Amino acid sequence: MEKPHQWAIARWRGRGALAALLFAAGVAFMPVLSIAAEADGKNFAWGTQVTRDNVAFEFQEARYANLVVDSSVEPPKQYKGDFVLLQVNITNTAEQALFVRFQPVFRLIDAKGALYEPHEVLTKLVNPPQEGQAAFGDPLAAGQSMQRRVLFSVPKQPYRAVVIVPRSAEKADDGVVTYAGPYFFYDLAPLRSSLPAKGARAALKSP
């Protein structure tokens, strides 16, 4: 299981400042993450189509799982554990390609405000090449859509999604990548509805 990362809110104001998120990623156990926000960080309900910086999002699935199977090898390899799987359709509405460093970044946030990163290896596994789809890590052409699955190895509890659309990404010498760009929160109602009533009530109290 990926360990949660606590985040801290900071305000960034400057001439012509737009909503921004500074997000560190790339190592297993990171220090405090920082968010610099200006009029962003909105919450959206499940089923809402959201567009940020010419990237449109349609969340199609959010569910718990306890088994991931790699059928590309013989015999198939199984990964057992507690997982959350998100499936999102992403459309590039801009007039130029969306390169991988500017493609959306997904995280989960629990009721206590802790952040969880995707499982990098298994996320690649659940995104096999498909005809007519941009391959994982390839640019997304102008006007095109791609279906992406994001897999998290996390406890079974309520979560919301945090989605960042990077405008810039910088990699430090220690491998930590800092993303800057607008972000939003997305309610994962299918997860909450599949929990017992006590867990669902806890989700409603999340910040």
WOTAKA-V47024 format. One record per pair of residues at least 24 apart in sequence whose ideal C-beta (glycine too) atoms are under 8 Angstrom apart, sorted by the first residue. I is the first residue (numbers start at 1). J is the second residue. D is the distance in whole Angstrom. If there is no record, write none. Layout:
I:J:D
I:J:D
This chain:
1:81:7
1:82:7
1:153:5
1:154:6
1:155:7
2:28:8
2:116:6
2:117:5
2:118:8
2:119:7
2:152:7
2:153:6
2:154:7
3:28:8
3:29:6
4:110:7
4:114:3
4:115:6
4:116:6
5:30:5
5:32:8
5:33:6
5:114:7
5:115:5
5:116:8
5:117:7
6:32:6
6:33:7
6:113:7
6:114:6
6:115:7
7:32:7
7:33:4
7:34:7
7:35:6
7:113:7
7:115:6
8:32:5
8:33:7
8:34:6
8:35:7
9:35:5
9:37:7
10:34:6
10:35:7
10:36:5
10:37:8
11:36:7
11:37:7
11:38:7
12:36:4
12:37:7
12:38:6
13:38:7
18:182:7
19:182:4
19:183:7
20:167:7
20:180:5
20:181:6
20:182:7
21:164:5
21:179:7
21:180:7
21:181:6
21:182:7
21:183:4
22:178:6
22:179:7
22:180:5
23:105:7
23:107:8
23:164:6
23:178:7
23:179:4
23:180:8
23:183:8
24:176:5
24:177:7
24:178:5
25:105:7
25:117:6
25:176:7
25:177:5
25:178:8
25:179:7
26:171:7
26:175:5
26:176:5
26:177:4
27:174:7
27:175:6
27:176:6
30:176:7
33:115:6
35:183:8
36:180:8
37:183:8
40:182:5
40:183:6
40:184:7
41:183:6
41:184:7
41:185:7
42:184:5
42:185:7
43:160:8
43:184:7
43:185:5
43:186:8
43:187:7
44:184:6
44:185:7
44:186:5
44:187:7
45:187:5
45:189:7
46:186:7
46:187:5
46:188:7
46:189:4
46:190:7
47:189:8
48:186:8
50:163:8
50:184:6
50:186:7
51:93:7
52:163:8
52:165:5
52:181:8
52:182:5
52:183:8
52:184:7
53:165:5
53:167:7
53:181:7
53:182:6
54:92:7
54:93:5
54:94:4
54:98:8
55:90:6
55:91:7
55:92:6
55:93:7
55:94:8
55:98:7
55:104:6
55:165:5
56:90:7
56:91:4
56:93:6
57:88:6
57:89:7
57:90:6
57:104:7
57:163:7
57:186:8
58:88:7
58:89:4
58:91:8
59:86:7
59:87:8
59:88:5
59:161:7
59:186:6
59:188:8
60:87:5
60:88:7
60:89:6
60:147:8
61:85:7
61:86:7
61:87:4
61:190:7
62:86:5
62:87:8
62:161:8
62:188:4
62:189:8
62:190:5
62:191:5
63:190:6
63:191:7
63:194:7
64:156:5
64:191:7
64:194:6
68:122:6
68:125:7
68:126:7
68:151:7
70:125:6
72:128:7
79:122:6
81:153:6
82:153:7
82:154:6
82:155:6
82:156:5
83:119:8
83:122:8
83:151:6
83:152:6
83:153:6
83:154:7
84:108:6
84:151:7
84:152:4
84:154:6
84:159:6
84:191:7
85:126:7
85:149:6
85:150:7
85:151:5
85:152:8
86:149:7
86:150:5
86:151:8
86:152:8
86:161:6
86:188:8
87:147:7
87:148:7
87:149:5
87:150:8
88:147:7
88:148:5
88:149:8
88:150:7
89:145:6
89:146:8
89:147:5
89:148:8
90:140:7
90:145:7
90:146:6
90:147:8
90:148:6
91:143:8
91:144:7
91:145:4
92:140:5
92:141:7
92:142:6
92:143:7
92:144:6
92:145:8
93:143:7
94:142:6
95:142:5
95:143:8
96:142:6
97:139:4
97:140:7
97:141:5
97:142:6
98:139:6
98:140:4
99:139:5
100:137:5
100:138:7
100:139:7
101:166:7
101:169:5
102:165:8
102:166:5
102:167:7
102:169:7
102:181:8
103:140:7
103:166:8
104:163:6
104:164:7
104:165:6
104:166:8
105:163:7
105:164:4
105:165:8
105:166:6
105:179:6
106:150:5
106:161:6
106:162:7
106:163:6
106:164:8
107:161:7
107:162:4
107:164:8
108:152:5
108:154:6
108:159:4
108:160:7
108:161:6
108:162:7
109:159:6
109:160:5
109:161:8
109:162:5
109:185:7
109:206:8
110:157:6
110:158:7
110:159:6
110:206:7
111:157:7
111:158:6
111:202:5
111:203:6
111:205:6
111:206:4
111:207:8
113:207:6
115:162:7
116:152:6
116:154:5
116:159:8
117:152:8
118:150:5
118:151:6
118:152:5
119:151:5
119:152:6
119:153:5
122:151:5
122:153:7
123:149:7
123:150:6
123:151:5
125:151:8
126:151:5
156:195:8
157:195:8
157:199:7
157:202:8
158:188:8
158:191:6
158:192:5
158:195:6
158:199:6
158:200:7
158:202:6
158:203:3
158:206:6
159:188:6
159:191:6
159:203:8
160:185:5
160:186:6
160:187:6
160:188:6
160:206:6
161:185:7
161:186:4
161:188:6
162:186:8
